[in-house]
Amino acid sequence: MPKILITGCSSGFGLETAKFFLDQDWEVVATMRKPQKDLLPTSEHLRILPLDITDPRSVARALDEAGPIDVLVNNAGFGVPSPIELTEPETARALFETNTLGTLAMVQAVLPAFRERRAGVIINVTSSTTLKPLPLVGLYRASKAAVNAFTESLAAEVSPFGVRVHLVLPGTRFGDNAFPHLRGRDNPDYAPMIERIVARIHDSSGPMTRSSDVAEAIWRIANDPSTPLRIAAGADAEAWMAEAS
């Protein structure tokens, strides 16, 4: 029975992906900073482990407890909508520490075993915001675009070893926990733009990515070696990718 390890399973894409693979009778290692046992159905094929991808000791401990895996899904991350000028340095550093360097740490941690076995799949979940410039998401976009860039090079580096590497680019909707970091609502120059864009972020009337879209994209990659390096997940992301191509 194949085994998948998914980061960031406390909500959203990660939680839905864990449920999806459990339904397909895979062994699932669902990780999150603070494990919550009631989020997922009880199953002999499920392990829930604590994992902070910014902490090397936590990464090593989680992978040791998980044992050999066949697929790694790097989903953990967070977003901050904020003007670049006004974003606090500690917020900018946290974005790159988690979204970029945390993803890199997981990749580097699993690759020796994958390379030795001449098998394995790495799936990095980034964002369709990387496909075109948008206001208020510049630093978030940069942290995800960096993952796109190193993933593309990584795919070329490890394909001779039988290891596949892919990107999933979903549409992005910031949750309520992102808005405390937003700066500029009291700035007369930025405030009108911020209010327009925040209203657009909260508008769910148009096409948008569902968590199930991401889970299905990850399932496709895990099972189909002919999947392209990059695939969009969700109607909004697919439209943006078509425009960018």
Sequence and secondary structure as in RCSB ss.txt:
>XXXX:A:sequence
MPKILITGCSSGFGLETAKFFLDQDWEVVATMRKPQKDLLPTSEHLRILPLDITDPRSVARALDEAGPIDVLVNN
AGFGVPSPIELTEPETARALFETNTLGTLAMVQAVLPAFRERRAGVIINVTSSTTLKPLPLVGLYRASKAAVNAF
TESLAAEVSPFGVRVHLVLPGTRFGDNAFPHLRGRDNPDYAPMIERIVARIHDSSGPMTRSSDVAEAIWRIANDP
STPLRIAAGADAEAWMAEAS
>XXXX:A:secstr
  EEEES TTSHHHHHHHHHHHHTT EEEEEESS  GGGS   TTEEEEE  TT HHHHHHHHHHH S SEEEE 
        TTTS HHHHHHHIIIIIIIHHHHHHHHHHHHHHHT EEEEEE  GGGGS  TT HHHHHHHHHHHHH
HHHHHHHHGGGTEEEEEEEE     GGGGGG   TT TTTHHHHHHHHHHHH  SS    HHHHHHHHHHHHH T
TS SEEEESHHHHHHHHHH 
